[in-house]
Amino acid sequence: MRYESTRGGVRGRGFSDVLLEGLAPDGGLYVPESVPHLEPATWHALAGRSWSEIATEVMLPFVEPDYERDELAALVERSYTRFTHPEVAPLRVLDSAAGEWLLELFWGPTLAFKDVALQLLGNLFERELARRSNAVTVIGATSGDTGSAAIEALRSREGIELFMLHPRGRVSEVQRRQMTTVDDANIHNLAIEGTFDDCQDLVKAMFADEAFRSRHALSAVNSINWARVMAQTVYYASAALHLGAPASPVAFSVPTGNFGNIYAGHVARQMGVPISQLILATNVNDILSRAFDSGSLLIQDVAPSTSPAMDIQISSNFERLLFELYGRDGPRLAAVMERFRLLGHVELAEDVLEAYRELFDADRLDDDGTRRVIADVYQDTGIVVDPHTAVGVGVGRSLRADGDVPLVMLACAHPAKFPETVAAALGEAPIPPDRIQGLAGLPEHFDVLPNDLNAVMAYIEEHSVRS
């Protein structure tokens, strides 16, 4: 397997290099030069197998020859020992008569879907750094759940120092405390006076500074890192297998902010998972669903919402899809992305828009609609869903194309991470698990910085052990 940049400046990279580099030197995102296709016989062979066995088979083509099967299998097995459900990502019936399911992705240590990829990423980093006798500075941006999942995956690991940027006042209290109550010496939390998009731009700008990038051996933990996308393809395959793949198709509705989660579903479909429909569900920060309707990518102000992990206007992983839809023409896409960031809008080429609409369905759900879905689901089933999951349920039900095909809605976080929104919908907050209950009494560790690149880089220079 070899990887190339979406901007056309880099080709022929192996998985281990892509893992540690995160973002390509030309500012693009790494993608496989070709997506491996697993034959129907392979899917038949995986039916009834364990999560670890499925994950190893799905991911192995992406990491060869850097990893052999047995080594990858051991890393996978170790990565999911802290998940409290034996199936890691279990399916739960939402409405048996309607063929609706929840794919519960919140059984990891921080109660969010980001754990599925980041617990593995932590082990991959540690293995690769030990092999190279090297160390890295990991820089990340979070709209809520990535931060705590990355911190939990990387805390106290040898050779890894993590600086995590979050938008001050724009994540839930539980999300913030899951990050800031960690006191390991290699963890640094920065509250940026801005939005998630600002945080993400700061991260990309630091990668673009070649001297800074080299001096600190920067690496990425956001879904700009291909390993995150790779790991997330597994639960699409696992869910489809449980519902009869490869003989039977399945549809997915995916709450979408940075486009990484649903892009992983797109990759799984390219690999041969029989996905008949991918439904892109956004909140009021709906640049991707507006582009689906109008053909125009137009940046608007980020509006705070009850589903804060989706409060994004610049969806980084959408570039990976555009690279494919623009015929894998890196220089052409680089010009499109430069124009988009310069002007704040860009019109998609007609053939690109047509292909986008063929691959996905898309719509949005506002905060009032989100609360109604939370209330309706609870009244009908007794199940409490978090606001992000509610967006996926509401949009999924409205856009479902075939009632005979099972519809799986991704349940991305435990509802106890968003007690205020759940309480507003149901009249009472969900009972928090033990790992959340204990956060309130712990001291927090973070520094507030302006949305200023020089200030953030100066902070890292001052606090990094490699400065």
N, C-alpha and C positions, 0 to 999 in steps of 0.2 A: 504494500500500500504506500502510495506517495501522495503528498498534499501540495496544493497550490494556493496562492493568494487571490482573493476576489478582485484585487486591483491589478493583477497581471504581472507584478514585479518579482514574484518568487514562485519557483516550481521545484518539484523533486524532493521536498522535505519528507523525512521519516516521522513516524508518530511521536517518538520521544522528543525530537526537536520541537515539534509543533506543541506538544504538551507544555514544555518549559517556556517557549517563546510567547505563547498566548496570542498576541496580536502580531501580524506579519510586519516586517520592517517598513513596507510601503504603505502602512496604514490600513491594509485590507484584513479580512478574516480568512482563516484557513478553511479549506474544504477539500475532501478527497478528489483526486483527479478523476476517479470513477467510483460510483457507489456499488459495493458488492451486492449481488443478487443471490439470495438463498432460495434454493429450489423447493417446490412443494414437498418433495420427499424429506427434506430437512425439517420442514415445519411438522410433518407427520411424525417424525422421529422425536420431536421435542414435546409432543402432547403428553401431559401428565408428569412432566419432569419438574424438578425443583427450580426455584428462582435462580439459584447460582448456576445450574446447568444451562438454563435458557440464556442467562446473561453472558456466560462464557461463549456460547455458540454464536450469539448475535454480535458480540463485540470483537471476537477474534480476528475477523478479516480486516478490521480497522487498525489493528496494532501489530500485525505481522510485518516483517520478521523480527521486530524489536522484542516481542514477547512470544514465548512458546505457550502452547495450550495449558500445560500444567501450572506454569507460573501465573498466568492470568487467572486460572481457576482458583488458585490459592489466594490471590489478592482479592478476588470477588468474594470468596467465602469469608475472608476476614473483614471485609468492608461492611457487611450487613449483620454482624453479630450484635449490634446495639439496637437493632430494630425490634420493637416489642410485639410484632405480629410475625408468625412463622412464614407467611407468604410474602413478606416485605411490602408488596403493593396489592392488597386483596381487593377483589370485586365484591360489592354489596348491592343487593337488590334494592332499587328505589321504587319501582312500580313493575311488578311481575306481569300484569296484564298488558301494559304498554311496552314491555321489553326495555325498560330503562334501568341503568346501572350506575352506581358510583364507583369510580376507581380511586380507592383511598390511598393517598400518597403521603400521609402525614404520620407514619408510624416510626419515623427516625428520631434521633436525639433532640432535634429542635422543632419537631411537630410540623414540618412543612416539606413539600415535594423536593425542595432543593437538596435535602439530605441524601436522596437517592443517588444523585450524581456526585455530591461533594464528599461523602464518606469514601467513595472510591477514589476521587481525585486526590484526597489527602494521602492515601496509600501509594498511588501512582507517583506523586511528587517525591515521597520519601524514598521509594525504591530507586527512582532515577537519580536523585541527588546523591544517594549513597553509592551508586554505581560509578558516578562521575567524580566523587569526592568534592562536591560543589555545594554552594548555598545560593538561595534566591531571596529577593524581596518581592513578596506578592502584594499587589495593589488591587483593590476591588472597590466597586461602588454598589450600593444596595438600596432598593426601594422598600426593604423590609426584611424578607426572609433569607436572601442570599448571605447577608452579613453574619447572622447567627450561625447558619449552616457552615459557612466557610470557617468561622472562628472555631466552632466545635470540631471541625475536621482537621484543623491545622495547629491548634493550641499545643504548646510544649513540644512540637516536632523539631528534631534536630535539623539545622540548616535552613529553616524557613522563618522569615519574619513577615508579619501581615499588617498592612495598613488598610483599614476599611473605612470608606467614606459613606456617610448616610446624610440625607437631607434633614436638617434640624427641624423638629416639630412636624415632620411629614411621615413618620412611621408610628405605629401604635405603641402604647407604653410597654406592652409585653414584648413586642419585637425589639424595642430599644433596650430594655433591661436584659434580654437574652444576649445581647452583644456586650453591653457596657458593664455588666457585673462579673465578667471574666477578667481575672487579674494576672493571667500568665504573662511572663515578661516579653514574649515574642508577639503579643497582640496589642495593636494600637487602634483605638476608635476615634474617628474624626467626624464631628458634627458640622456639616457645611451649611452656611447661610445661603440656601438656594434649593433647587429641585433635584430630583434624581438625575434628570438630564444634565444638569450642571455637574453633578458628581461624576457621571459617566464621561462627560467631555474632559474633565480634569484628568481622569485616568488615561484617556486616549492621548491627551496632550503630553503627558509624562512619557508615554511610550514613544511618542514622536520625537522627543528630545534624545537624540542618539547618545550624547555624552552621559546624560543622566541615566538613561536606560542601561547603558553598559556598566557604568560605575556601580549601580545598585543591583545588577543582574535581575532586572524586573521580570516578573511573570504575572499571569492573569488568572483570576479565579472566577470571573464573571462568565456568562455563557458565550462571550466572545472566544473563550477557550473551547476548541473543538471537542475535547474530552467530555465536557459537560453535555453537549448535544448527543454524543455517542452513547453515553450512559443512559440518557433519557429515552432512547429508542427502545430500550429493553421492556419498559412497562407497556408500551403499545403491543409489542409482540406477545408478552405474557398474557395480557387481557384478551387479545384476539384468540390465542390458543385455548384459553378457558371457555371461550364462547364458540368454539367449533372450527377455528381456522385449521387448515387452509380451505376447507370445504365451504365454510360459511363466512360471508362478509360481516363487517362491523363498522359502525359509524362512531366518531368521537367528537365531543364538544369540548373545547379547550379555552379556559380563561387566558387572555393573552395581553401581555404588556410589552416585553422586549422581544417577542416572537420566537424565543428559543424553544419553549415547550412544544408549541405546535409545529415548529420546523422539524423537531425530532420526529414527530408523527409523519411528516412528509417524507423524511428519510426512510423511516420504517416502511412506508408504503412503497417507496422505490426499491427497497430490499425484498419485497414480495409479501409483506403482511397485507392481507386482503381488506384494506380500508376503503370502504365505498364512499365515505364522506368525511371531510375534515371541516368542522365548524369553528370559525374564529370568533370568539366572544370578547368584546371590549367593554370597558366602562365609558364614562363621559370623555375620557382622554382617547378619542376614537379615531386617531389618524389612519389606522389600518382599515377600519371599516368604511371611513369616508373615502379613502383611496379606492376601495373596492367599488363604491357606488359611482364616484366621479372621475376616477383616473388621475386624480391630482394628489400628490403627497404634499400636504400643507401643514407646517408647524404652527400650532396655536399655543396659548399659554397653558401650562399644566394646571389643571383644576384639582384641588384636594378632594378626595372621594372617600367613601366607606370601604373601598377595596384598594388601599394605598399601594400595594405591590404592583398595581397596574397603572399607576399615575405616571405615565411615560408618553412623550411625544416623539422621541427619536428611538425607534425600535431597532437596535443594532443588528439583530439577526436577520432582519428583512433583507439586508444586503446580500446574505447568502442566497436567498431565493432569487433576488434580482439578478445576481450573477448567472444563475441558471437560465432565467427567462430572457436575458440579453445575450443568449448564445455563448456563455462563458467567455465573453469578450471583455477581458479585464480593463484595458485602456478606455473602452467605451463606458464601462460602468464607473470607472474612476472619475471620468468627466461628469457623469450624471450625479454622483455623490458629492463632488466638489460644488456643483451648481446648487444642489439641494441645501448644503450647509451654508453657502454664501447668500442665497436668496431667501431661504426658508420655505421654498416650495419647488416642485418640479412636476412636470406632466409625464406620466408613464407613456411609453410608446404604445400604439394601438395594439400591436401583437402581444406586447408584454401584459397589458391589461386583460386582454382576452384570455391569455394563458393563466393569469392570476385567478380569474373568475372560474375557469375550468377546474382548477385545483382545490379551491376553497369556497365556502360560503361564509358570509360575515355580517354581523350586526352588533349593536351596542345595547347596554342596559344601564339606566341611570340609577341613582341612589334609592329613589322611591321604589322603583321596580325591583331592586336588589332586596330591600326589606320585605316587599310583598312575597318574593320567592322564598325567603327564609321562613316567613310565617306560613305560607302554603305548604311547603315541604314538611314542616313540623306538624301541622294540623293533619295532613294526610298520612304521614308515616311515623311520626314520633322521632324522626331523625333531625338533628340540628346540624346545619351546614354553615360554613364560614361565608363571608360576603363574596369572596372570589369564586368559590364553588357555585354560589347562587347566581352569579353572572353567567357562568357556563350552563347551568340548568335552565335559566330563563331563555337565553338565546338558543340553546340547543333544542328546546321544545318548539320554539317558534320557527326554526329553519329545518327541522328534520325532514328529509326527502322521502324516506321509505319506512313506513310503520312496521314493516315485516323484518327490517334489519335492526338488530340490537343497537341501542344508542347508549354509549358510555360517556358519562360526564366526569371530567377529572376533578376530584376533590383534593384541592391543592394544599390546604392547611387545616389544622385543628380549629374548631370554632372558638375555643377558649383564648386564642391569640387576639381575638377581636371582640372582647366582651361588651363594649359599649354599643356596637352596631347590632349584635345579637340581642342585647337587652332591649334596644329600641324596637326591634321587630317582634320579640316574644314576650316582653314584659319582665324578663329576668335573664341574668347572664348565665352562660353555661358553667358547669362545675369544672374548675381548672384541674388538670392532672398535677400530680405532686411536683413535677419538675418545673411547673409554672408557679405554683403556690409559694414556693420558697424564694422567689426572686425579689419580692417586695422589701424584704428586710436586709438585702445585701447592698453594700456600697457600690456606686457606679464609678467607672473610670473612662472618661472621654474628654476631649478638648474641642472647643468651638473655634472654627476658623472661617474667615470670609471666603466667598466664592472667587478666589484669586489664585491663579496657578503658582505664582512666585511664593505666596505664603505657604501653600501646601508643600511645594518642593523644599522650601526652607525648613519646614517642620520635619520632613522626612530626613533631610540632611542632618538635622540636629539630633534626632531620636534614633536613627538607625545604628545598629551595632557595627555596620560596615562603613560608616562615614569617617 
